[in-house]
């Protein structure tokens, strides 16, 4: 049995052949699909286009597989709502997790059901990621489409259905829809009743490690696996599978992803739901994932560089310039909220702020302050996690932003955590480990700690703790003092 890891991300889809020792022998990548923006803040994608690109990338990677059966382990961006009609075709483009159209509907669900009850059911307050606000918006704004819905698929459900004919969703993705009762691991009657949904509209709930075979000989031949048995896992949220590839399968550790968005997670067997954080399920039995997602981390950093570097993004030169400043950026503090913010403030009207400028400041100060502002957004989560009793002793960092040694140093200093880094870490590594668990090749999740090859470990500088605590207080105060101003501006622009 050979494991092929398939990770369907927001911008790109990647397929890798990964050995049982955790080495990638072959990898290929292509565009997931064209993101559609019918209105400002709307984020949609054509699920059939994604499927076509998935089959193309699988055909490409199949040329590199050995002559043996294949287990296709899947991770996917989630949740992405796909509305299916009676002819089993999508009625409209899928709506992404980061779509911003549902602020009114989010407030409506939080008020009518109550945040305490939502935390009891799903472990999360209503938020823009979930199905509920999107379904209410569709009923109000696209009733002709809403009335014809016969099935609610996630993007992963759609892809697995196209590959295998099975309508399934794994528990990690189901949890992110907001419709799952996380204690009972079943669809919530309270949520379905409030939204007017019958459970028959939803796919079958599955454990992540459960597999389904591709039975179509024509499809297997088209993919390049004629005559082989090809099994597909039930998929997993990409942000949940990624930390497994960093060996974070036990309590006490944290994963940080400095990608387009920022993702921070820590595993826990004793969840303590809080409205400021996300509660997710792990594919590991009786394990939960506590964390959050920032709206823009790497995206914000690139945006700032374009403004400061004549619309050119030169990361190497930007790091050189930033080293010309010093910790605390000579008093400049930045809120990186160019797309509003998800956790922990859940404020889509929040705006970016550059605070503390005077005539002696330079590009170096502003570039470094951009890095520090992103680090403060992670620290905001870390402080809340510790406040809720989660034990966090060390961390691992990945993502495009982590390629910068200075960025890694700033993250370690601001968070006060020792951070490990593996430059060869891929989004498909954790997905592959899930596949080996599903295949029975790996017997224990703890073995995932043997995979990462750490090439850099950064200890925080204790001498900077007082400085960064003070600057972080300024960061928090800036939002609190201006959140009503954001709403005032939002009425006109």
C-alpha atoms as one frame of an Amber mdcrd trajectory, in Angstrom:
protein
   0.000   0.000   0.000   1.413   3.366  -1.049   0.162   6.589   0.550  -0.487
   9.655  -1.589  -1.289  12.784   0.403  -3.639  15.278  -1.236  -4.012  18.717
   0.351  -6.637  21.046  -1.131  -5.799  24.539   0.078  -7.402  27.897  -0.590
  -4.993  28.883  -3.334  -3.222  25.671  -4.347  -3.660  21.902  -4.273  -0.669
  19.708  -3.584  -0.170  15.963  -3.939   2.827  14.169  -2.444   4.151  10.637
  -2.215   5.439  10.287   1.347   7.426   7.356   2.692   6.625   5.655   6.023
   9.675   7.501   7.385   8.157  10.885   6.530  10.201  11.766   3.446   8.545
  13.269   0.375   9.795  11.422  -2.710   7.573  13.149  -5.273   5.346  16.201
  -5.110   3.294  18.270  -7.507   1.113  21.344  -7.138  -1.414  23.325  -9.130
  -4.098  25.983  -8.658  -7.065  24.772  -6.595  -9.509  26.885  -8.587 -10.237
  30.474  -9.448 -11.503  32.345  -6.418 -14.596  34.358  -7.315 -15.493  37.714
  -5.743 -18.994  38.636  -7.005 -19.055  41.433  -4.437 -16.397  42.906  -2.111
 -15.775  40.458   0.741 -17.464  37.540  -1.041 -15.276  34.430  -1.499 -16.560
  31.631  -3.735 -15.185  28.771  -5.789 -16.565  26.367  -8.401 -16.473  22.863
  -6.844 -16.465  21.175 -10.250 -13.416  23.186 -11.291 -11.705  22.057  -8.073
 -12.591  18.440  -8.881 -11.167  18.758 -12.386  -7.920  20.165 -11.000  -7.793
  17.412  -8.360  -8.114  14.707 -11.016  -5.393  16.364 -13.092  -2.978  16.491
 -10.179  -3.758  12.885  -9.237  -3.127  11.764 -12.807   0.191  13.566 -12.696
   1.298  12.064  -9.365   0.102   8.576 -10.346   2.921   8.413 -12.889   5.349
   8.382  -9.972   3.613   5.760  -7.820   4.801   2.178  -7.583   2.863  -0.762
  -8.974   0.819  -1.390  -5.826  -2.443  -0.354  -4.207  -2.885   3.295  -3.251
  -4.374   5.005  -0.219  -5.321   8.585  -0.996  -5.232  10.627   2.222  -7.121
  13.910   1.874  -7.023  17.211   3.716  -9.097  20.176   2.612  -9.801  23.795
   3.375 -13.015  23.942   5.364 -15.793  24.654   5.734 -16.787  25.399   2.139
 -20.572  25.194   1.680 -21.688  23.474  -1.528 -25.441  23.459  -2.244 -26.629
  20.438  -4.206 -29.860  20.157  -6.198 -32.054  17.170  -6.967 -29.988  16.306
 -10.033 -26.926  16.065  -7.760 -25.294  19.081  -9.328 -24.083  22.187  -7.463
 -26.695  24.951  -7.579 -24.117  27.730  -7.233 -20.422  28.222  -6.432 -19.259
  27.025  -3.038 -18.988  29.666  -0.299 -15.608  29.697   1.451 -14.866  29.763
   5.163 -13.491  33.322   4.946 -16.456  34.849   3.094 -17.492  38.097   4.823
 -21.132  38.529   3.786 -22.850  37.172   6.926 -22.189  39.615   9.788 -25.914
  40.250  10.321 -26.755  36.534  10.277 -23.896  35.726  12.683 -25.327  38.198
  15.191 -28.817  36.797  14.624 -27.801  33.241  15.517 -25.734  34.333  18.518
 -28.660  36.361  19.844 -31.496  33.900  19.153 -29.789  30.705  20.308 -27.421
  32.340  22.778 -23.657  32.106  22.926 -23.648  29.913  26.044 -25.926  27.387
  24.331 -23.828  27.488  21.159 -20.689  26.821  23.187 -22.431  23.887  24.859
 -23.492  22.418  21.524 -20.607  23.104  19.172 -17.929  24.614  21.384 -17.974
  27.742  19.198 -20.071  30.848  18.929 -21.644  31.495  15.551 -19.071  32.906
  13.138 -18.580  33.628   9.461 -16.962  30.243   8.778 -20.034  28.207   9.609
 -22.958  26.983   7.524 -25.705  28.560   9.650 -25.099  32.242   8.834 -24.555
  31.386   5.157 -27.819  29.435   4.956 -29.768  32.307   6.536 -28.164  34.754
   4.087 -29.088  32.519   1.151 -32.718  32.287   2.284 -32.920  36.082   2.398
 -30.929  36.934  -0.703 -31.148  33.925  -3.044 -34.469  32.252  -2.135 -34.943
  30.657  -5.550 -31.681  28.733  -5.045 -32.237  28.062  -1.351 -35.633  26.472
  -2.042 -34.103  23.931  -4.447 -31.431  22.569  -2.113 -31.610  18.819  -1.494
 -28.159  18.233   0.014 -25.614  20.289   1.941 -22.106  19.198   1.009 -18.781
  20.500   2.100 -16.124  20.811  -0.589 -14.436  17.640   0.702 -17.787  15.830
   0.590 -18.265  16.891  -3.015 -14.796  15.713  -4.021 -15.100  12.344  -2.260
 -18.564  11.846  -3.767 -17.200  12.552  -7.247 -14.363  10.062  -6.647 -16.240
   7.279  -4.843 -19.986   7.921  -5.029 -20.172   8.101  -1.197 -21.696  11.130
   0.574 -19.521  11.482   3.685 -17.948  14.127   5.890 -15.408  13.529   8.626
 -15.912  14.822  12.169 -13.185  17.492  11.939 -14.935  19.192   9.011 -18.426
  18.595  10.423 -17.379  20.384  13.609 -16.360  23.469  11.637 -19.772  23.691
   9.967 -21.219  24.691  13.348 -23.950  22.041  13.028 -22.233  19.273  15.006
 -22.864  18.531  18.676 -19.238  17.942  19.617 -20.040  16.049  22.830 -22.341
  13.521  21.166 -20.570  13.462  17.771 -23.864  13.840  15.939 -25.715  16.550
  14.075 -27.304  18.971  16.541 -31.106  18.868  16.593 -31.127  22.388  18.051
 -29.108  23.813  15.163 -30.985  21.894  12.462 -34.341  22.963  13.910 -33.314
  26.621  14.070 -32.190  26.542  10.436 -35.102  24.413   9.196 -32.835  21.609
   7.968 -33.632  17.910   7.920 -30.730  15.604   8.814 -31.304  13.838   5.473
 -29.848  16.969   3.841 -26.476  16.219   5.448 -23.824  13.635   4.556 -22.952
  10.609   6.651 -20.602  11.349   9.538 -17.347   9.410   9.427 -14.134   9.086
  11.387 -11.208  10.656   9.535  -9.427   7.298   9.192 -12.368   5.521   7.572
 -11.776   4.849   3.889 -13.911   4.350   0.793 -12.762   2.698  -2.424 -12.863
   4.225  -5.874 -14.872   1.541  -7.656 -15.161   3.056 -11.122 -12.678   1.288
 -13.378 -13.000   4.118 -15.890 -12.067   6.719 -13.286  -9.126   4.666 -11.985
  -7.893   4.267 -15.538  -8.248   8.015 -16.144  -6.303   8.746 -12.967  -3.545
   6.330 -13.980  -4.266   3.610 -11.427  -5.849   0.983 -13.684  -6.097  -2.399
 -11.983  -5.128  -1.089  -8.547  -7.205  -0.747  -5.421  -7.501   2.957  -4.613
  -8.909   3.918  -1.205  -9.776   7.450  -0.064  -9.875   8.676   3.549 -12.859
  10.667   4.812 -10.720  13.847   4.637  -9.643  16.204   7.411  -9.538  19.968
   7.900  -6.185  21.066   6.454  -5.410  23.296   9.428  -5.995  20.335  11.763
  -3.884  17.840   9.806  -0.916  20.210   9.426   0.153  20.197  13.130   0.335
  16.391  13.056   3.083  16.736  10.473   4.981  18.867  12.998   4.702  16.089
  15.579   2.195  17.997  17.700   0.022  15.123  18.861   0.183  15.617  22.637
  -0.768  18.353  25.085   1.729  21.054  25.988   2.748  22.080  22.486   1.570
  24.644  19.957   1.685  24.943  16.179   1.975  28.292  14.446   1.391  28.731
  10.733   2.537  31.987   9.184   0.631  31.592   5.964  -1.716  33.881   4.046
  -3.811  33.718   7.189  -2.335  32.915  10.577  -3.265  29.694  12.347  -2.479
  28.807  15.943  -3.424  25.456  17.501  -2.753  23.408  20.603  -4.011  19.845
  21.286  -6.095  19.173  24.417  -8.011  16.262  25.898  -9.939  18.590  28.225
 -11.584  21.319  26.144 -12.770  24.502  27.838 -14.843  26.289  25.166 -14.517
  30.055  24.958 -16.226  32.473  22.591 -12.861  33.997  21.640 -11.308  30.761
  20.368 -12.111  27.964  17.947 -12.776  24.486  19.225 -12.006  21.835  16.617
 -11.902  18.069  16.667  -8.729  16.124  15.980  -8.517  12.870  14.019  -6.817
  11.545  17.172  -9.376   9.767  19.338 -10.599  11.848  22.316  -8.362  14.754
  21.304  -9.503  18.294  20.593  -7.717  21.182  18.915  -7.941  24.629  20.484
  -6.886  27.669  18.545  -7.703  30.443  16.197  -7.257  31.925  12.779  -6.257
  35.460  11.902  -7.770  36.998   8.800  -4.462  38.239   7.401  -0.919  37.498
   8.518   1.259  36.804   5.478  -1.361  38.564   3.373  -1.021  41.682   5.518
   2.783  41.533   5.433   2.849  41.321   1.620   0.293  44.141   1.399   2.494
  46.375   3.553   5.582  45.542   1.501   3.781  46.532  -1.695   2.931  49.891
  -0.144   6.472  50.445   1.100   8.473  48.979  -1.812   6.849  50.507  -4.928
   4.444  47.609  -5.433   7.282  45.056  -5.452   7.512  42.290  -2.857  11.154
  41.534  -2.124  11.232  39.447   1.057  15.026  39.300   1.290  15.400  43.065
   1.046  12.473  43.548   3.440  14.216  41.418   6.068  17.435  43.380   5.567
  15.544  46.638   6.077  13.692  45.325   9.134  16.996  44.387  10.771  17.863
  48.069  10.544  15.218  48.762  13.194  15.210  47.270  16.694  12.822  45.330
  18.967   9.717  47.439  19.525  10.218  49.154  16.125  11.146  52.427  17.809
   7.632  52.775  19.193   5.582  51.898  16.100   2.660  49.513  16.774   0.473
  48.098  14.004  -2.924  46.376  14.014  -2.945  44.041  10.956  -6.731  44.031
  10.463  -6.995  44.789   6.733  -9.713  42.131   6.359 -11.324  42.666   9.725
 -10.408  39.953  12.189 -11.544  36.451  13.020 -10.397  35.131  16.385 -10.130
  36.296  19.071 -12.157  39.496  18.481 -14.557  38.275  15.745 -14.891  41.743
  14.291 -15.300  41.992  10.521 -15.410  45.800  10.759 -11.990  46.109  12.412
  -9.411  48.074  10.431  -5.626  48.265  10.336  -3.865  50.982  12.322  -0.288
  52.288  12.189   0.342  54.002  15.532   3.200  56.055  16.901   4.781  57.544
  13.782   7.057  60.575  13.926   9.402  62.180  11.413  12.433  60.099  12.364
  10.772  56.769  11.602  11.852  54.875   8.482  10.642  52.020   6.310  12.757
  49.733   8.500  10.641  50.567  11.542   7.344  50.072   9.716   8.391  46.765
   8.145   9.558  45.403  11.487   6.396  46.730  13.164   4.353  44.829  10.550
   6.096  41.611  11.624   5.601  42.426  15.297   1.925  43.298  14.763   1.347
  39.839  13.300   3.227  38.316  16.242   1.010  40.285  18.664  -2.062  38.766
  16.994  -0.673  35.310  17.848   0.215  36.415  21.385  -3.381  37.563  21.839
  -4.479  33.951  21.289  -1.727  32.489  23.462  -2.662  34.673  26.437  -6.307
  33.596  26.197  -5.348  29.913  25.878  -3.260  30.105  29.028  -6.019  32.023
  30.775  -8.336  29.087  29.974  -5.894  26.636  31.529  -4.196  25.148  28.475
  -0.592  24.145  29.157   1.739  25.377  26.421   5.473  24.902  26.845   6.904
  25.037  23.325   5.911  25.480  19.712   6.676  24.679  16.109   6.403  27.220
  13.325   5.753  26.757   9.618   4.368  28.634   6.620   5.798  31.039   4.076
   6.493  33.769   6.627   8.556  31.357   8.724  11.176  31.191   5.954  12.404
  34.511   7.331  14.826  33.947  10.223  14.036  37.406  11.581  10.307  36.660
  11.515  10.955  33.435  13.454  13.048  35.338  15.986  10.350  37.981  16.437
   7.678  35.306  16.915   9.762  33.546  19.581  10.556  36.795  21.413   6.998
  38.171  21.347   5.397  34.870  22.373   8.087  33.995  24.897   8.218  30.455
  23.500  10.987  28.253  22.163  10.072  27.579  18.538  11.316  24.769  16.308
  11.428  25.041  12.533  11.762  22.555   9.691  12.184  24.236   6.279  11.128
  21.040   4.495   7.780  20.912   6.281   4.927  20.536   3.804   1.170  20.797
   4.118   0.998  17.179   2.968   3.156  15.652   5.739   0.419  15.564   8.397
  -2.080  14.385   5.798   0.279  11.547   4.876   0.637  10.464   8.505  -3.151
  10.254   8.759  -3.028   8.033   5.689  -0.485   5.696   7.267  -2.668   5.459
  10.372  -5.672   4.641   8.161  -3.640   1.984   6.339  -2.514   0.419   9.612
   1.155   0.981   8.799   1.462   3.335  11.758  -0.092   2.096  15.006   0.303
   5.080  17.335  -0.127   8.811  16.829   2.913   9.428  19.049   5.104   8.045
  16.278   4.396  11.250  14.337   6.971  12.952  16.570   9.661  10.909  14.823
   8.993  12.530  11.442   9.961  16.234  11.763  13.622  17.039  11.156  14.302
  20.174  13.176  17.001  22.362  11.660  16.465  25.499  13.724  15.363  26.047
  17.311  14.952  29.606  18.551  14.831  30.489  22.248  13.141  33.750  23.291
  15.314  36.537  24.678  14.285  37.064  28.291  15.663  40.615  28.172  12.853
  41.624  25.750   9.937  40.373  27.838   9.209  43.699  29.539   9.420  45.644
  26.266   7.077  43.314  24.375   4.602  43.113  27.269   4.372  46.905  27.176
   3.992  47.086  23.386   1.379  44.318  23.450  -0.668  46.367  25.946  -0.612
  49.242  23.471  -1.711  46.818  20.730  -4.721  45.677  22.779  -5.669  49.212
  23.789  -5.626  50.426  20.196  -8.409  48.034  19.244 -10.490  48.648  22.377
 -10.283  52.411  21.994 -11.131  52.416  18.276 -13.600  49.567  17.728 -16.553
  51.968  17.749 -14.679  54.234  15.336 -14.351  51.279  12.954 -18.138  50.981
  12.945 -18.590  54.686  12.324 -16.255  54.581   9.334 -17.879  51.373   8.114
 -21.200  53.152   7.645 -19.724  55.190   4.812 -16.789  53.171   3.407
